[in-house]
Amino acid sequence: MNSISLRNFIALLVLVSTGIYAADKGKDGILITLQADDLKVVQAGETVYRAHCASCHGQYLEGQPDWRKRDANGYLPAPPHDASGHTWHHADDLLFEITKYGPAAVIGDANYKTLMPAYEKLLNDQEIVAVLSFIKNTWPAQEREWQEQMNGNDPNEMGMVKEKSSLLEKLLK
């Protein structure tokens, strides 16, 4: 990682960790909210995930081995999107923008090395929301509550149930 991209990456981590980015309208000025409790959206998102994401991020959202270690060409393997990864550390809108515009555009560093494509020309906004809603639906209650705080929401006021099961858990039963 060069010094410019490292600086941008650290700035993004600071914004996310402090919650400053939580309720931000980001790059495009539109605040996106995922629909992880709408099972119709979640099921549509699973179909999109299987077609466009599973080849890199894994059939069960497990990601690629050694996803935190750059390869010989400087690229990070695809991270997991399950609870073992860091996806749930980000607000809905940031996840949407990373998926739509690509990580390099979101952090403002055209030299950022990533194999993650920008899906802006591959998927429409509803498909991006659906796939991210599917991913979010699989997270355990604790991760979802933490992520809702990143969205600027109070999980207690939202009536989130501690033992809420995900679509994935329901399908595996």
N, C-alpha and C positions, 0 to 999 in steps of 0.2 A: 504494500500500500504506500503510495507516495505521500509526501507531507501534506499536500493539498487535500487529498481524499481522506487522509487520516484526520485532519482538522475538521473536515465536514462530517465525518463519521462521529467524531467525539461530540461535535455540536448537536448532531441529531440525537445521540444518546442522552445528552444533558437535557434537551427539550423534552424527550420522552420520559426520562426518569423524574423530571420535576413536574410533569403534567402540563407544562406550558402548551404543548401541542394538542392536548386532549380535546378541547372543544374548538380547535382551529379549523377554518375552512380550507386550509392548505393551499396547494398549488393552483387549483381551478376555481376557488371561491365558492364551492358547493360542499356543504357538510353532508356526508353520506352516513347513514345508519344501517347497519346490517340487520337482517331479519331472521336471526337464528332460532326463533321460536315458531316461525311459520313453516310447518312441515312440508307444505307444497313447494315453497321456495327452497328449502333445504334439500328435498328430493331432486329438484331440478339442478341444484348446485352439485349434488353428488354425481350426476350424469356429466356435467361440465368438468368436474374434477377428474373423473376417470378418463375423459377424452383428452384433456389438455394439461393436467398437472401430475397425475399419478406416475407417469414415466420417469419423472425426476424426483418428486417428493414422496413417492411410495404409495402402494395400494392402501396402506393403513395410516397414511400421513406420517410415516416414520422417518422420512428424509433419507439422505445418503450417509454412509459411514464417514466418520471424521469430518463432519460438516463444519466444524469450527477451524479446520486447518486448510490453508490455501494449497492448491496443487502446484506442480512445477511451473505452470503457466500463470500463476497468480490468481486463479479462480477458486472461490469457495464452493464446495459441493452444496447441493440443495439441502436446506435445513428442514428439520421435521416441523410439521404443523400441528402435532399432537401436544399434549401437556409437557412433554420433555423438551420442546423447543422454546423459541422466544416469540412466536407469532402473537401470542396472547398478551405480550407486553406492550402492544401497540394499539392505539385507538382505531376504531372502525374506519374513519376517513383516511388515516395514514395507510392502512392496509389496502384500501381501495386504490389510492393513488400510486402506491408502489406497484400494484398489479397492473393498473391501467397504463401508467407512464414509464414504469421501470425505475429501479432503485437509483440509477445515476441521475435521472431527471429530478427525482424528488429531493435528493441531497444537494443538487446543483453542481455535480462534478461529472462532466462528460468523460473523464478519464477513469472513472470508477470501474473496476474489472468485475463483471458479472456475466453469467450465462443466462440469467433470468431475462426473458424478453419482455418488452412492453406489449401488453395485450390490447392496446387501444385500437388497433386495426384488425385484431383477431376475434375479440369478443365485444359484445355491446355492454353497456353499463349494467343492465339487468342481469346478464350472465355473470359478470364480475361480482355483483352483489350476491347472487345466488351461490356461487362457488365459495366465497368468503363466509357466507351464512352457514353453509354446510360445514366448513372447517370449524367455525365458532361453536356450532351445535355440538361438536364432539368433545369440547373441553369440559373437564369436571367443574363442579360448582365453584370451587375456590378460585380457579383460573378465570372463570367467567365473571365472577364478582370483582376480581382485581382489574380485569380488562374493562369492565363497566366504569370503574373509577377513572381509568384512563380516558374514557369517553366523557367524563365530567358528570357521571350519574352516580347516585347513591343507591347501591344494590338493595338496601333495606327499604327505601322508599319505592323501589320498583317491585317489591314483593317477590324477590327471587327466593326460591326454595333451595335450602342447603343440599338436599338429596335429589335434585333435579337430574333425571337421566337424559342422555343424549340420544339422538336417532341411532347412532352407531351402537350404543349399548342396547337399545330396544331391538335392533336387527340381529344382534349377536345372541340374544336370549333364546 
